[in-house]
Amino acid sequence: MDGSASETNPGAGGVPPAGAALEIEVDGLRKTFGRRDVLRGVSFTLERGGFLVMFGPNGAGKTTTLRVLATLLAPSKGSVRVAGHDVREDPMPVRRAVGLISHSPMLYLDLTAQENLRFYADMYRLDDREERITELLDRVELAHRRYDVVRTFSKGMRQRLAIARAILHRPRVLLLDEPHSGLDPRAVDILDGLLGEIREEHTFVMVTHHIEKGLELATRLMILDGGKIVWEHGAGVARDAFDAVYREHVQEGSVL
Amino acid sequence: MGRQFLAILRKDLIRELRTREMLVSMFLFVMLALVIFHYAFGVDDEADLTSLTGGMLWVTFVFAVLLGLNRSFAQEKDEQCLDGLLLCPVDRVTIFLAKAAGNLVFLLIIQAVSVPVFTLFFVERSYLPDLGLFILVLLLADLGICTLGTLLATISMNTRARDLLLPIVFLPLIVPVLIAATSATTAIFAEGADLGALLGRLGFLAAFDAVFLVAAYGTYDFAIGE
């Protein structure tokens, strides 16, 4: 199934008001690795303050889409604009506007929590470096481990520090690549609490296999398969209905 | 650029001083190589080894730096730290310059320790009168080695066979530096400095450094990308 314009229902519950500025504009995005087409004409927009959740089987192109939005991959074809800037032509403002939380924390294990955040604060040229680091370490409940090397942290603690790293520079857009992956229930609670606290300040795009969590957070839902959007909808979809839609649209043999 | 350059350099130095992964392996390699050279070439106490000094020294340094170059990017691949670095609004050339500067610092530390040991083993006369020239040769050759090495280490880090690929690509390309640095060093140690000949070699080293700095400036965005 292609594009799914007929399925799209952006007016459903939870979607930011009509007329809100577009924070993300993706038009005809294609990405090719060698001879393999990973993305085959993905198009969507997301308003400021929106929360887009992408579902799909492994290899559907979800993470590749996130990496293009983050400027970590260049589009092979098509246009991608984030925070009003083209990711290929004008990547620096996009990088300033974007934060990425992945299942891998992107932290230097042999540096302390403070050294990691200082490093990223310098990379983003923050003027209020020390105040911001203190504020965020308090917020992710890691102030007591400020001077400990990250190698000694549990996975949940690393992920909390990764959240601090990702929002350190006050990005407008937060990209979440399976952020709940491998976390224990307590760490999931802390992550969700943090996402709730910063929800109002950011636009989100999340890739997840965690259906309940995705349906709960989304203002916009999307299923990718085979490098294309096969279904798109506003929020307010019940779990049973989503499962039926997923079975209908994702090719047989694909696993969510 | 200055703040970001210093941040990357400081991060690499802190990490290395804490783990000593690169420095210890480079230092052990250099010391073992010098000891092996000492026994391999110096069995006869009367042997004059001064004509071999440049070759022994620079072959040792070039192989030692290979150990460090691979490690310097391995840490960026851990926990996808390279993605975190590339997400930052930083010019890719700044990343290159900071990584090359880090490799240069580590090489200079190794040389600061190993050159005195080397002179004890292999140099008959004092090199102190020519120390300034020798330091100049070290700096120019090190700059070329670290510039080219950092560029190639960046390209090879995304390949599966990076441990094999880096030496295969790096060693042939570094031969011009090796030749110039070897002959300059040998001239300083063995013959006394013939300023005219030395200036030619120093000029060649400086030109090599400039060429690869410009090459890295033009290609690093591509090299560190996908």
Interface residues (C-beta under 8 A of the other chain):
Chain A: A70 T71 L72 L73 A74 M92 P93 R95 R96 V98 G99 L100 S102 S104 P105 M106 L107 Y108 L109 D110 L111 E115 R118 F119 Y120 D122 M123 Y124 R125 V149 R165
Chain B: R3 Q4 L6 A7 I8 R10 K11 I14 R15 R18 T19 Q75 D78 E79 Q80 C81 D83 G84 L85 L86 L87 C88 P89 V90 G225 E226
